[in-house]
Each structure stands twice: as C-alpha cells, then as structure tokens.
Amino acid sequence: MKPPRWADRLLETLLSPHLLEDVQGDLHEVFYKRVSEIGLAKARREYGWAVLNYLTPFFFKLTWRSDKSSEYPQPFLYHSVMIRTYFTIAWRSLVRNRLYSILNIGGLALGIACCLLIGLYVYDEWTFDRFQANYGHIYRLTEKQKQADGIFDVAVTPGPLAPALAKDFPEIEQTTRIGRWSGLLTQGRQAVEAEQMLIVDPSFFSLFSFPLVKGNPNTVFRGPNEVIFSESMAQRFFGAGWSRKNVLGQLIQLNTQHALTLVGIARNPPGSSHIQFDVLLPFKWLVANDEWSQKWNSNNFHTYVQLRSKPEGDPINSIAFADKIRNQLKHYDSGNETQLFLQPLSAIYLRSKFAFETDWGKRSDIAYIRIFVVVGLIVLLIAVINFINLATARASRRAKEVGVRKTVGAQRFGLVSQFLCESLLMTSLAVILALLLAENLLPLFNDIAGKAIQLPYQLPMFWLALAGLMGVVSLLTGLYPAFFLSSFRPAIVLKGVFNVQAGRGFRQSLVVGQFVLSIILVISTVVIYRQLAYMQSAKLGFEKSQLLYVRLKGDLRFKAQQVKSQVAQLPGVAKVSATTSNLVGS
C-alpha cells in the first residue's frame, strides 16, 4: 500500500532538494490517511494530482545555475510573484523620477505616434483596390507603342480588343472596357455636370465589386439608352432625400440631345479604388453614337480582363498568358506592331507610368511609399536612441541600487529582467499616449494627406502589429541599458567609485547617430519645402492668371476648330489654341 511510484519519481526529479523531504513527507501522511477514508485507488489518484499541483516553477530545480553544489537554488525567474515585483519596482522608479519619466515616455510616444501615422498612410496606399473580390485575377491591358520619336508605354487599347480576346482565349473569364465621356445631365430645369463620367460594359459590375444600392446589376445596360448614377450624383441631382424617392425609370437628358433612362444607383466608389465615377453609361450607347470607337485605331479605352482560376483556385499563369497575347494585335489589325502587356490590379495604383496622360485613374508612386517607410523608421530610431541615451545618462544614480541588489544575492540575469520590465512598462505607457496623440492628430493628418484614415481598432491585426511594435521597441530601448546597468561591480560602486568611461564610445556613437539622423530629416524637409515653393513661384513661360483652359464636352469635342475660330473673334482674346488635353495642369 504505497503511493504511485511515478509520482514520487517526478517529485525527486524536479523538486528542489531543500523542499523534497518536507513536501514528500506531507503528501505521504495525507495519502495514508485518505486510504483509510476513501480507499487505495482514489487515494493514489489524489496523490498523483497533488504532486502535479506542486510542480510550479517556484519549486523547480535550477540545473543550469552557476553554483552546482548549492543546495538552495534561486526561485524560478519567471514566477508570477517575481514578475509582479519587477513591475512594482519599475512603477515606483517612474513615480520617483517624474521629470525623467515624462521626458522619456513623452519623447518615445511622439516617435511612436509619428511612426503610427506614417504606417497607417503606407497601409492605406498599399491596400488600394484590395476590396475587389477578384483582386488576384484582374489585369489591365497596356500597350508599348512604336512611334516615330520612340517607344511609349500607354494604358489605353482599341475598342474592339476586349470582345476579340474574350472570344479567342479561353483563359479569359470576362472582360470590361472603360472609357471617358463628359456632358451636362438635365431634367426639366435641373442641370448637373458630371465630374467623372465613364462608359463601361455590362460586365463592369461582375468583374469589379461596385454594388448597386438601387437596381439589378444583372440586368442593367442591356439597352443603349441607360444611365447609372453614383450616390453622390443622385444627391446632387435629386436632392438629399433621393433614397426615399422612386428615381429609377426617370428620363435624363445628356447634353439636351440624348434621352437616357436611369436604371440604377451605385454605391460611391471607395477612396481606395483607382476607378472613380459619378455617372456610368453603357458601351452600347457609345457604339450607337460613335463609330470610331469600333475601329482598331481607337486607342481610347482601358481594357480589363479577369483570368480563369485553376481547379485548386489559384489564377492561371499570367506570365505565360501575357507572352501568348504579346503580338496579338497584328492578327486583328494587319501591320500593327504595338505589343500588349498585362498589368496586375495590384500594380495599377502604385506602379503606373504611362505617356500621354493615358492613365486617368487615381494613382501614386511606389517611391513615395519607400520614402515614407524610411522616414518612419528614422523617426522611430531617433526616439529609441533618445530613450537609451536618457537611460544610460542616469547610470550613476542607479549604480548604488545595482550594487546593493548584487550584494544581497541578486543575479545579473535577474537585474537584466528587472530593467527590461521597466522598459516594457515605459514603452506600454508610451504606446497608450501615442494612440491618444495619433487619434487627435488624424484630422490634421488627413487634411494634409488628402485621406480619410481612421485607427482600425476593430481589426485584430492592428492590435497584433501594435503589440509587436511595443515588444520590439521595448527590446531596443531596454537591452543596452539593462546589460550596461547590470554590469556594475558592487565592490566598486558601493565605495562611490563609478567608471564613466565604460561603454563611453558606444554611447557617444548613439548621440552622434541621433544628431545625424535628425539633421538628415531637417535638411530633407527644407529641400522638399523649397522645391515645392519653387514649383509654385517659378516662371512657366506664360502668365497663368491670363490663361483660361476650357474643356470641350460632349459633341463640342468634334467641333474644336469652329469653337476656336469663334473664340478668337471675341474682344479681349489675344490667342487661341486647341489641345487634346490640359497641358498646364489645374
């Protein structure tokens, strides 16, 4: 009638020697008492469970300790009581040194807040168009045109290209074309000019994720004389209460010449979409009113294709398909040497550099993203270096504390852990303050950047990223001060002797590095500011205040010479010139 042998062996293996006799003796006494009360089987089960409960980190043997002969090891480092003690000491140190704490936490919070705002901006730019359900399968067709003065990349293609490719290549699941138009929309005495009028195929709504809040996307644009408004256009045209009115089916006049039926209201395109519109017209309407759109030299349309998926769900090999259609235009248009290329949807916003302003959608540049990432990292690095410098500058004040702790038996690893806990506490407070700063600075930041960014509190990934940032910053800010402060020898520092030369070179390099990074940011800011000021004040070769640009809309585009002749006869007009695009910007 003995306790389970495996339980006793587990105790003897893991339990500290100075605790084994007392713990095992108490457990045996209880075991024999419980045998008479509940029986041997239940008593053995209780004994095994009691042994497992005793095996907490506090009781473990420290087989890796430096003094192998010691019978009384230190408690396990990460016991909850020890960790709580570290944070308590850290909090008392912060409260006792208020000015130091405010400067260190405030400086780190400002750096993290700047890094956070830049990170949100970069994330917003990087995730452009990712709301599209077919994001990984959508490509835009672009051209490399050979002209007399060189080879040019353009983002437009001929009108007949999309249906021809869809017919000849089974790899294509669907296509859509997008063209631009302009005009005045009227109904009775109501007249509104569309700012972003696009001409699209019916497949526009199945290829892209632009839902209709009114109307059926499966049935719209079956006829040529139809039109779709965005929510913002519906509000401008019908007023604020348009959603409560029966607006579908109403007749809308385009340029007072074409009667169109309103068949749908589309949700406003997200700000993170390179395609923006407020009015959509069907491609059938363009075919009926513009024969040139069906010619192979009508390079005026963005053509999008959605490639089919493999059985496992992945898209087909886009590189192989791009090689397949590279010289396809010569099969449709004899002698046409223009080559076709595929541009992934993920590359349109950040990696579009096309000639002749053929890419009229929203776009940015990947170079800006890289610059912002570098600036964010530099700002964060300056804040981290500032934290380290302030922490090591107080080394002489912490020297006696370290000496006393080592004298009473504290190990260096324990001191390092204490200082790391102190760094983690300060970093946590800095992150909380940084969130408050970022929340209050976001309106100003959005005005400057032209964004509508919000802190994504609802996304678990945001909190994981924030926790990761906090952990990395805690290590960066705490490791060197922790090892530097814990390296003091108690026999020396308790005598009042403190060697300020120890680690001096490294600390000086941190100070120099901090100033260098700060100067680089200041100089870069001044250079960019002066460049922008120069762009705004430089002489452009004409008097901007005396120059008027008028965009011809609708059918007037085909009567440019007549308009030019009549405008030239107006008093006060010195010269008139016609162009295909705005050459001087807005």
Residue, then its C-alpha position, 0 to 999 in steps of 0.5 A: m500500500k504505497p503511493p504511485r511510484w511515478a509520482d514520487r519519481l517526478l517529485e525527486t526529479l524536479l523538486s528542489p532538494h531543500l523542499l523534497e523531504d518536507v513536501q514528500g513527507d506531507l503528501h505521504e501522511v495525507f495519502y495514508k490517511r485518505v486510504s483509510e477514508i476513501g480507499l487505495a485507488k482514489a487515494r493514489r489518484e489524489y496523490g498523483w494530482a497533488v504532486l502535479n499541483y506542486l510542480t510550479p516553477f517556484f519549486f523547480k530545480l535550477t540545473w543550469r545555475s552557476d553554483k552546482s553544489s548549492e543546495y538552495p537554488q534561486p526561485f524560478l525567474y519567471h514566477s508570477v510573484m517575481i514578475r509582479t515585483y519587477f513591475t512594482i519596482a519599475w512603477r515606483s522608479l517612474v513615480r520617483n523620477r517624474l521629470y525623467s519619466i515624462l521626458n522619456i515616455g513623452g519623447l518615445a510616444l511622439g516617435i511612436a505616434c509619428c511612426l503610427l501615422i506614417g504606417l497607417y498612410v503606407y497601409d492605406e496606399w498599399t491596400f488600394d483596390r484590395f476590396q475587389a473580390n477578384y483582386g488576384h485575377i484582374y489585369r489591365l491591358t497596356e500597350k508599348q507603342k512604336q512611334a516615330d520619336g520612340i517607344f511609349d508605354v500607354a494604358v489605353t487599347p482599341g475598342p474592339l480588343a476586349p470582345a476579340l480576346a474574350k472570344d479567342f482565349p479561353e483563359i479569359e473569364q470576362t472582360t470590361r472596357i472603360g472609357r471617358w465621356s463628359g456632358l451636362l445631365t438635365q431634367g426639366r430645369q435641373a442641370v448637373e455636370a458630371e465630374q467623372m463620367l465613364i462608359v463601361d460594359p455590362s460586365f463592369f459590375s461582375l468583374f469589379s465589386f461596385p454594388l448597386v444600392k438601387g437596381n439589378p446589376n444583372t440586368v442593367f445596360r442591356g439597352p443603349n439608352e441607360v444611365i447609372f448614377s453614383e450616390s453622390m450624383a443622385q444627391r446632387f441631382f435629386g436632392a438629399g432625400w433621393s433614397r426615399k424617392n422612386v428615381l429609377g425609370q426617370l428620363i435624363q437628358l445628356n447634353t439636351q440631345h440624348a434621352l437616357t433612362l436611369v436604371g440604377i444607383a451605385r454605391n460611391p466608389p471607395g477612396s481606395s479604388h483607382i476607378q472613380f465615377d459619378v455617372l456610368l453609361p453603357f458601351k452600347w450607347l457609345v457604339a450607337n453614337d460613335e463609330w470610331s470607337q469600333k475601329w482598331n485605331s481607337n486607342n481610347f479605352h482601358t481594357y480589363v480582363q479577369l483570368r480563369s482560376k485553376p481547379e485548386g483556385d489559384p489564377i492561371n499563369s499570367i506570365a505565360f498568358a501575357d507572352k501568348i497575347r504579346n503580338q496579338l494585335k497584328h492578327y486583328d489589325s494587319g501591320n500593327e506592331t504595338q505589343l500588349f502587356l498585362q498589368p496586375l490590379s495590384a500594380i495599377y495604383l502604385r506602379s503606373k507610368f504611362a505617356f500621354e496622360t493615358d492613365w486617368g485613374k487615381r494613382s501614386d508612386i511606389a517611391y513615395i511609399r519607400i520614402f515614407v517607410v524610411v522616414g518612419l523608421i528614422v523617426l522611430l530610431i531617433a526616439v529609441i536612441n533618445f530613450i537609451n541615451l536618457a537611460t544610460a545618462r542616469a547610470s550613476r544614480r542607479a549604480k548604488e541600487v545595482g550594487v546593493r541588489k548584487t550584494v544581497g544575492a541578486q543575479r545579473f540575469g535577474l537585474v537584466s529582467q528587472f530593467l527590461c520590465e521597466s522598459l516594457l512598462m515605459t514603452s506600454l505607457a508610451v504606446i497608450l499616449a501615442l494612440l491618444l496623440a495619433e487619434n487627435l492628430l488624424p484630422l490634421f493628418n488627413d487634411i494634409a494627406g488628402k485621406a480619410i484614415q481612421l485607427p482600425y481598432q476593430l481589426p485584430m491585426f492592428w492590435l497584433a502589429l501594435a503589440g509587436l511594435m511595443g515588444v520590439v521597441s521595448l527590446l531596443t530601448g531596454l537591452y543596452p541599458a539593462f546589460f550596461l546597468s547590470s554590469f556594475r561591480p558592487a565592490i566598486v560602486l558601493k565605495g562611490v567609485f563609478n567608471v564613466q568611461a565604460g561603454r563611453g564610445f558606444r554611447q557617444s556613437l548613439v548621440v552622434g547617430q541621433f544628431v545625424l539622423s535628425i539633421i538628415l530629416v531637417i535638411s530633407t524637409v527644407v529641400i522638399y519645402r523649397q522645391l515645392a515653393y519653387m514649383q509654385s513661384a517659378k516662371l512657366g513661360f506664360e502668365k497663368s492668371q491670363l490663361l483660361y483652359v476650357r474643356l470641350k464636352g460632349d459633341l463640342r469635342f468634334k467641333a474644336q476648330q469652329v469653337k476656336s475660330q469663334v473664340a478668337q473673334l471675341p474682344g479681349v482674346a489675344k490667342v487661341s489654341a486647341t489641345t487634346s488635353n490640359l497641358v498646364g495642369s489645374 
